[in-house]
Amino acid sequence: MGSCVIIGAGDFPTKEYPLYLLRTADRIVCCDSAFRTFLHNSERIFGKKRLPDAVVGDMDSLPESLKKEYKDIIHREDEQEDNDQTKAVRYVLSHFKGIDAIHILGATGKREVHTIGNLSLLMEYTRTFGIDGLASTPTIDIVSDRCTAIAVTDSCTLEVGEGRPISIITTDSSLNIRSEGLVWPTDSVVFDNLWKATLNRASSDAVSLTFSHPSMALVILE
């Protein structure tokens, strides 16, 4: 079993945890617009130049010189229904066997609309690919210098550490989530807007969430 890191075009990580995930990844896939940033940082991170296993996207942001030089690892997808992050996830699932964890770096920062869209896609992946942050194989998360985000689809217990900031977001207004281990319980929260259970904090090492029915929710741990 192994891990795969997907690198997007948001803020490239500088903190140790996301860089550790990158250094220890068995496979690396770059969205096309992140390829040049990866090349610029690879020697510093790995101690030598390392290429990704694949570069995925519509290639509209890559100069012809790079397309020609690295044609063996470039995989062009022209369809515009999905963004490059989703294309990269689909590529990993279809080409790399034995991956038990997918970590997406560079999904946040720079443009707020991309941050919101990429984070929300974790919930979409539970439906389109059947993968989430806890119960699937592989699991999938978004990791940045500031947070780790996962999607959950039913009741669960998260080992987060007492005092850790935690936010819960869902687009399902019919979902009730009872909680244990949060400073502000979510039992009476009506999820009719994205902010309704954000900026909470763990009051114990473990946080338990009990869903009224299977659904999709985003958990962001800072």
QUIFEN-V775622 format. One record per residue. SS is DSSP state (H for helix, E for strand, L for the rest). PSI is psi in whole degrees, -180 to 180 (999 if undefined). BURIAL is I if it has 24 or more other C-alpha atoms within 12 Angstrom, else O. Layout:
SS;PSI;BURIAL / SS;PSI;BURIAL
This chain:
L;155;O / E;-177;O / E;156;I / E;136;I / E;130;I / E;132;I / E;121;I / L;-176;I / L;13;I / L;-150;I / L;123;I / L;136;I / L;151;I / L;-18;O / L;160;O / H;-42;O / H;-53;O / H;-34;I / H;-34;I / H;-44;O / H;-38;I / H;-45;I / H;-33;I / L;3;O / L;140;I / L;-30;I / E;147;I / E;131;I / E;130;I / E;134;I / E;149;I / H;-39;I / H;-10;I / H;-6;I / H;-45;I / H;-37;I / H;-40;I / H;-46;I / H;-39;I / H;-31;O / H;-10;I / H;-42;O / H;-37;O / H;-37;O / H;-43;I / H;-8;O / L;-2;O / L;166;O / L;130;O / L;135;O / L;151;I / L;162;I / L;-27;I / E;151;I / E;122;I / E;137;I / E;-171;I / L;-4;I / L;20;I / L;-13;O / L;1;O / L;134;I / L;156;O / H;-31;O / H;-41;O / H;-38;O / H;-40;I / H;-44;O / H;-35;O / L;32;I / L;-25;O / L;-20;O / L;3;O / E;130;I / E;104;I / E;132;I / L;112;I / L;-16;O / L;144;O / L;11;O / L;-30;O / L;152;O / L;176;I / H;-32;I / H;-46;I / H;-39;I / H;-40;I / H;-42;I / H;-45;I / H;-40;I / H;-46;I / H;-46;I / H;-31;I / H;-18;O / H;-24;O / L;111;I / L;153;O / L;12;O / E;126;I / E;-3;I / E;131;I / E;124;I / E;127;I / E;119;I / E;156;I / L;25;I / L;-14;I / L;168;I / L;172;I / L;-76;O / L;123;O / H;-37;O / H;-35;O / H;-39;O / H;-50;I / H;-46;O / H;-46;O / H;-40;I / H;-44;I / H;-26;I / H;-24;I / H;-38;I / H;-40;I / H;-35;I / H;-25;I / H;-29;I / H;-45;O / H;-34;O / L;-10;I / L;29;I / L;145;I / L;-165;I / L;-4;I / L;-51;I / L;-3;O / L;169;O / L;112;O / L;164;I / E;164;I / E;141;I / E;167;I / E;127;I / E;132;I / L;-176;I / L;-16;I / L;-23;I / L;167;I / E;130;I / E;135;I / E;159;I / E;140;I / E;153;I / L;-1;I / L;-177;I / L;142;I / E;164;I / E;130;I / E;126;I / E;102;O / L;-23;I / L;130;O / L;136;O / L;-6;O / L;133;I / E;138;I / E;138;I / E;144;I / E;128;I / E;134;I / L;153;I / L;5;I / L;99;I / L;-13;O / L;-6;O / L;131;I / L;134;I / E;109;I / E;141;I / E;150;I / E;137;I / L;13;I / E;145;I / L;-42;I / L;103;I / L;149;I / L;7;I / L;-38;O / L;8;O / L;131;I / L;118;O / L;69;I / L;8;O / L;156;O / L;-25;O / L;-9;O / L;-30;I / E;34;I / E;167;I / E;38;I / E;-176;I / E;142;I / E;131;I / L;-2;O / L;174;O / L;-31;O / E;140;O / E;125;I / E;131;I / E;126;I / E;113;I / E;143;I / L;-24;O / L;157;O / L;135;O / L;-158;I / L;131;I / E;148;I / E;128;I / E;124;I / E;119;I / E;124;I / L;999;I
